[in-house]
Amino acid sequence: MEYNSQIKNRIRRVEGQLRGIVRMMEQGEDCKDVMTQLSAAKTALDRSAGLIVSMNLVECVRDSRESGERTEDLVQEAVNLLVKSR
């Protein structure tokens, strides 16, 4: 699977958020503010994971249909990946 610039940029933004959180911790910022930022970074990662799985699923289903294979197993695998990431 090829990862487009959109998904790479999402991950880079999360990376920046995490660096910012470390800075906040080093500066002794309030726990509530740190946790708010951690929650935002977690949400961004969860959404990125969902996007990656869905992009991959679309690609795999398309390939399977072209070759005449069943797609049910691919869908189940994608669901399992999403559940596991939670």
C-alpha positions as CSV (number, residue, x, y, z in Angstrom):
1,M,0.0,0.0,0.0
2,E,1.2,3.5,-0.8
3,Y,0.6,6.2,1.8
4,N,-0.3,9.5,0.3
5,S,1.0,12.9,1.6
6,Q,-2.3,13.6,3.3
7,I,-1.9,10.6,5.8
8,K,1.8,11.3,6.2
9,N,1.0,14.9,7.1
10,R,-1.5,13.8,9.7
11,I,1.1,11.6,11.4
12,R,3.6,14.5,11.3
13,R,1.0,16.8,13.0
14,V,0.6,14.2,15.7
15,E,4.4,14.0,16.1
16,G,4.4,17.8,16.6
17,Q,1.6,17.5,19.1
18,L,3.6,14.9,21.1
19,R,6.7,17.2,21.1
20,G,4.5,20.0,22.4
21,I,3.1,17.8,25.2
22,V,6.6,16.9,26.3
23,R,7.5,20.6,26.3
24,M,4.4,21.3,28.4
25,M,5.4,18.6,30.9
26,E,8.9,20.0,31.1
27,Q,7.5,23.5,31.8
28,G,5.3,22.1,34.5
29,E,2.0,22.9,32.8
30,D,-1.3,22.0,34.5
31,C,-2.3,18.3,34.4
32,K,-5.6,19.2,32.9
33,D,-4.0,21.0,29.9
34,V,-1.5,18.2,29.4
35,M,-4.3,15.6,29.4
36,T,-6.4,17.7,27.0
37,Q,-3.5,17.7,24.5
38,L,-2.9,13.9,25.1
39,S,-6.5,13.3,24.3
40,A,-6.3,15.3,21.1
41,A,-3.2,13.5,20.0
42,K,-4.9,10.1,20.7
43,T,-8.0,11.1,18.7
44,A,-5.8,12.2,15.8
45,L,-3.9,8.9,15.9
46,D,-7.2,6.9,16.0
47,R,-8.6,8.8,13.1
48,S,-5.4,8.3,11.1
49,A,-5.5,4.5,11.9
50,G,-9.1,4.4,10.7
51,L,-8.2,6.2,7.5
52,I,-5.3,3.9,6.8
53,V,-7.4,0.8,7.3
54,S,-10.2,2.1,5.2
55,M,-7.8,3.1,2.3
56,N,-6.2,-0.4,2.5
57,L,-9.6,-2.1,2.6
58,V,-10.8,-0.3,-0.5
59,E,-7.6,-1.2,-2.3
60,C,-7.7,-4.9,-1.2
61,V,-11.4,-5.3,-2.1
62,R,-10.9,-3.8,-5.5
63,D,-8.0,-6.2,-6.2
64,S,-10.0,-9.2,-4.8
65,R,-13.0,-8.5,-7.0
66,E,-10.8,-8.1,-10.1
67,S,-9.2,-11.5,-9.4
68,G,-12.6,-13.1,-8.5
69,E,-11.7,-13.7,-4.8
70,R,-14.0,-13.4,-1.8
71,T,-13.9,-10.2,0.1
72,E,-15.6,-11.2,3.4
73,D,-12.2,-12.2,4.9
74,L,-10.7,-8.9,4.0
75,V,-13.5,-7.0,5.6
76,Q,-13.3,-9.1,8.8
77,E,-9.5,-8.5,8.9
78,A,-10.0,-4.8,8.6
79,V,-12.6,-4.8,11.4
80,N,-10.2,-6.8,13.6
81,L,-7.4,-4.2,13.0
82,L,-9.7,-1.4,14.0
83,V,-10.9,-3.1,17.1
84,K,-7.4,-4.1,18.1
85,S,-6.2,-0.4,17.7
86,R,-8.8,0.8,20.3
